[in-house]
Amino acid sequence: MAGLLAAGLLAALLFVAAPVVPAKDSEVVGAVLCGFALGWALLAMLSVRFTDQPQRWAVVPALFMGLSGLLLVLFGSRVDDVLKWVWPPALLVLAIWMAVRVGRELHSRGGRWLLYSVIAILALASIGGGYETVREAADAKAYPPPGRLIDVGGHSLHLNCTGSGSPTVVLEAGGGEMSSNLGWITPAVSGTTRVCVYDRAGRGWSESSNSPQDGKQIATDLHTLLHRGNVPGPYVLAGHSFGGLYVRTFAASYPDEVAGMVLVDSTAAKSSAGSPADPASYDPIGRVSALVSASARVGLVRLYNQVSFESLPPRSRDEVRATGATASNLRSTIDEYVQANSSMEQAAAFKDFAGKPLVVLTAGSGNDAAWQAKQKDLAGLSTNSSQRIVRGASHEALVGDEEYAAATTQAILDVVSAVRSPAR
């Protein structure tokens, strides 16, 4: 019994690794279901042939999972939106029916409890999946995008601009974060000048993208987004953490469109260590990423989100919790860290800010000497720069805590003022 269940798990992993299965969320979940279906089918067939306790009922979960898996593998997200409403109640009914049949037809006590454990996991997954589907639908109504969705070439990104005046400030959130994580800073800056905040692909209200989201692609998408959104430069760019890599890559690619910059405890760049991977090649990490992100489908990510982001303004906190619990957000976050080395290498192309105003903001708490040294090096990118160490602030507090976010806001406004009144 245990061997057959293990065979189903092994088959699921092998199907996920198969090159014919696209490394996308829906298709990978479909491959897993096909593997599990094979395990249940083996249980039905082999128990009939080799034991005196045939478990013919196992054909039903085999058909249920096999059909669902094939639909997802063949049609992907086109059927996913329908299945996510169907499978939770159907799986719960199936799990209850399976438990009844096991109790009637399997006499082995150990075998019964093994199957009961598996069936209990299926029941919990169905309850969690149903809750997640309902909550996502409710959240979509309660927290509509505050800005616009703009097509940047195959997918749309969310852009929200407020305030008036020039230069326009463009905020870039940190790794794994979205526009609402900047809930203290955006309204504070909008009182002085125009400020735009957006969500990277797969994050917040933005659609997912099939292209690898390294720094170069993110900068290209942002440039397209600003121009199609009729947001003219020059811009003051402010990037937190990984966002600091992306604003530097943007400035290296479009130097004439950047007038000033704020690096908020920014990740450091590094020299290239080799040739970039071919995006068309086999992507094992992408498959693992899609597999892990499936945990959001059964509500596991939402459990974590409910106890996080307490220091943000209430509306921003709720928006982050709502959009951050989705599978697309988790997949986007994992992929961002997978692309980290490429993003750091691409940011290294930004070597000289040509005397434009630059403020390097450094967290005074939680950073070691090596990080502090790299922060100091960042200030050397411009002859018109300063480094400010914010005592008591942690890396995340520079944007997420009202007191320390005020220091970030002030740094941005100081750069805006320097751009408006350049020193003669």
N, C-alpha and C positions, 0 to 999 in steps of 0.2 A: 504493500500500500504506500509506504513512504517512498519507495523507489519510483513508483509511477508518478507520484506528485512531484518528486524531484526531477523526473524526466520532463514533465511539463514546464517546470521553471527553466531547465536547461534549454529546452526548445524555444522558449520565449526569448532568452538571451541570444540564441543563435539567429533567430528570425530578425531581431533588432539589428544584429551585425550584418545581415545580408545586404550586399550592395544594391540589390534591386529595390529595396525599401528606402524611400527618400528619408533623409535625416531631418524630418519635420515632426512637430508635436503629434498631430493627429495620426500620421502614418506609423510612427514609432509605437504609439499606444495600440494601434491596430495589430502590429506585429506581435506585441506582448499577448494580446488576447488570442491570437492564432496559436501561439505556443501553449498557452493554458488550455485551449480547446483540444489540442493534441493530447495533452496529459489526461484530460477527462475521457477522451475517446479510447485511449489505451486502457484506462481503468475498466471501462465498459466491456471492451473486447476480451481482454486477457482474463478478467474475473469470470466471464462466461466459459471460456475455454479451459482454464486451468484450476478452477476452484469450485467448491460446492456451494458457494455463496455469490451467485452472479449479481452484479450491480448494474443491471441494464438501464437504470434511471440516469446513470452518468452520461448517457447519450444526449440528454436534454441540455445540461450546461455546456457540453461540447458543441452542440448546434448553436446555442445562444451566443457563446463567446466567438465561435468560428465565424458565424454570419456577421456579427458586429465588427470583428476584426477585419474581415475581408472588405466590408464597406468602407472602413476607415483607410485601409491601405490603398484601395482603388480610387476613392473619391475624396479623401482627406477632409479638409475643413468644410467642404460643400455639404457633407452629411453630419459633420460634427455638431453643428448648431441644433440639429434636430435630435440627434442621439443623446445629447447631454440632458434633454428633458425626459427621454424615454428610459434610458438604462437604469437610473437609480431606483424608481419604483419597481421596474421589471426584475432587477437583480434582487431586491429585497424579497419579493414574492418567491422568486426562484430559490433563494437561500432558505426560506422557511419550508418550502416544499422538499428541498434536498434533505434538510434535517429530519423531517418526518420519514422519508424513505430510508435514510440511513438507520434510524432507530428500528424500522421494521425488518430490513433485509440484511443488515450486517450484524452477525452474532459475536464477532471478535470485539472484546471490550476496548482493547488498545486501538484497534482500527476505528472503532466508533469515535473515540475521543480525538484521534488524529483528524478525522474528517470534520468532527464538530468544530475543532479549532480553525480549520480552513474556512468552513462555512461561516463562522463568527466573523472572520476577517472580511469575507465578502459582504456580510450584512452591515458591518461598520462602514465599509467603503461605500455601500449604497446610501446609507444615511448621510455620511459626510458629503458624497457627491450631490445628493439632492439638496442639501442645505447650501452648498456652494453655488449651485445653479440658481437657486431662488435668490440668494444674497447678491449675486452678480447682477441679476436682472433688477433687483430693488436698488442697488447702488447706482446702476446706470441712470435710473430715473431721479434718484436723490442728488447725484453729483454729476450733472451734465458738464461737458467741457466748457470752461469759462471763456475760451478763445475760439479760434477757427481751426478747422482741419484743412490743410493745404497739400495737394499732391506734389511730391518732389521727384516723381519718376517711379511709378509702380507701387508706391505706398504713400499714405498721407501722414503728415506730422502735425501735432497740435502746437499752435503758436498763439500766445496771449500777450498783447501789448497794451499798456496803460500809461497815463500821464502824457505830458507834452513837453516839447523843447528838444534842443540838440546840444550835444551829441546823444544818440540813442544808446542806452546801455543794454547789452545782451548778456543775460545770466546763463551760466552753464552749471548744472547741478553735478554733484559728485557721483562716484561709482555706485550703481544700483539705485540711484535716486531719481526723482522727477521734479517737475516744476513746483509742486506744492511743498516740497521740502524747503523751498526758499520763501516760505510764507511770511517770515518776519522782514525780509530784505526788500522784496518786490514792492509792497505798498509804501515803504519808507522812501525808496528811491523815486517812485512815481510822483512824489510831491515836488520834485525839483526838475526832473527831465523825463523824457520818454524812456520806458524800460520794457524790454521784451523778454519773456521767459518761454521756454518750449520744452517738449518731451522728446527724447531720443526714440528711435524706432523700437516698438514693442513695449515702451514704458508709458505710464500714465494713460493718456487718451490717444496716444499715437499708435498707428498700425505697425505690425511687424514687417520686417524686410527679409528677403531671401539672401541678401548680400552680407558678407562678414562686416560687422560693425566695429572696424578699427578706427583709429583717430582720423585717418585720411578720409574714410567714407563718411564719418560723422561730420567732419568739417565741410565736405562737399554738400552733404544734405542740408546743413545749416545755411550755407551760402545760397543754395537754391531756394530754401524756405523763406529767407529774408527778402530775396528779390521777387519771388512770386507773391509774397505777402505785402509787397509795396512798402518795404521798410528800408529806406535809403541810408547809406553810410554818410560820414564815417561813424564807426562804432567804438564804444568803450566796452571791452570784453572783460567779464569777471567770471573766473572758473574756480570751483572748489574741488580739491582732491583730484580725482581723475579728470574732472572738468578743466583743470589747469592744463592738462595735456592737449585737450581738444582746442582750447582757445589759442594755444601756441601754434598748433598745426594750422589753424585757420589763419593766423597772422602770417605764418610763413607762406601760405598759399595765396593770400589776398592782402599783401602788405599795404596797398594804397587805400584799403577800406577800413583800416584799424587805426584809431587815433590815440588810444590809451588802453591800459590793461591793469587788472587787479588779479593777482594769483593768491588764492586763499588756501593756505597750507597745501600747496599743490604737490602732486606726485612729480618726482624728478624724471627727466628724460634720460636716455642712455644711448650709447653708440650702437650701430647695427651689429648684430652678431652673426648674420647670415642672410641668405635669400629668403624672402617671404614665401609662405606656403601657397601652392596653387589652389585657388578657391574652388576649382572644378574637380580636384582630387578627392579621394575617399576621405571622409571626415568622421573618424571614430569619436572624437571629443564632442562633436555636434550631436551624435547619437546618444551619448551619455547625458549630455545637457538636456536633450528632449525627454529622455527617460526620467531624469530627476525632476524636471518641471511638471511631470504628470502628477506629482504629489499634491500640487495645488488644486487639481481637479477634485480631490476628495476632502478639501478643506484644511489640510495640514498647515499650509502657509498662513491661513487666516487666524489660526490659533496663536501663532507667534505675533502677528501684526496687532492683535487686540491689546497687547501689553506694551507696545512700542510707540514712540513718537509723542509721548505725553507733553514734551516741552514746546511743541509747535502750537500756533494759534488753533483754536478748536476746529474751524472749518478746514484748514490745511491738514491738521492731524487726521480728520475723518476721510479726507480725500486720499491721503497717502495710504491709510489703512484699507480703503475700498479698492483702489486700483492696484495696490501693491500685492494683493492676495491672489492675483490671477496667474494662470500658467504662463501666459505670454510675458508678463513682467518678470517672473522667475527665470524663464529661458533667456530673456534679454540680459538680465543681470549676470547670469552664468557666462554667457557668451562675451560680455564685456570684459570679464576677468580673464577669459581664455585669450582674448585679443590684447591683453595688457602689454605684453612685450613688444608687439608690433606698434601699438600706440605710443609707447615710450620712445621707440626708435624713430618714429615719424616726427614726434615733437622735437627731437634733437636737431631737425633741420632749421628750427628757429634759433638763430644765433645772435642776432643784433636787432634791437628795436629802434635803432637810429635816433636816439635821444628823445623818444616819445615818453610821456609820463607813465611810470610803472610803479605800483605799490605791491610789495611782497608781504603778505600777512601770514604770520607764523604762530601756531598754537604754542602757548607757553607751558602746557602740561601734557605729559604722555609721550613726548618725542625724545629720542636719544640724540647723542652728539652728532652722529652721522646725518640724521635728518636735518638737524639745525644747520650743519655745514652746507648741505645741498640747498637749503632755503636761502642761505647767504649767497651762494653762487647764482641763484636765480636773479637776485638783485643786480648782478653784473651784466644782465642782458641789455640794460639801457644806462646811458650816462645821466638820465633824468629819473632816478629811481630812489626808493627808500624801502627799508625793511622794518616792519613793525611787529614786535613780539607781544602778543596779547596774554598778559600774565593771568594764570588760572584757567584759561580756556583750553578745552580739549579739541581734538581735530573736528569732531562733529558739532561741538558747541558753537563754533564760529558761524554756523548757519542755523542750527537748531535751537539754540538758547537765546532768549530775548536780549539778555544783557550783553552777551558776546557778539551776537549778530549785529548789534548796534555799532560795534567797532568795524565790522565788515562793511556795513552801510556807509559809515563815515569815510572809509578808505575809497569806496566807489565814488562818493560825492566829491572827494578831494581831487580825484583824477578827472572827473567831469569839469570841475572848476579850472583845473590846469589846462584842459583842452580848450575851454572857452576863453581863457586869458593867458595865452602862452607867454613865457618870460621873454623879454626882449634883450 
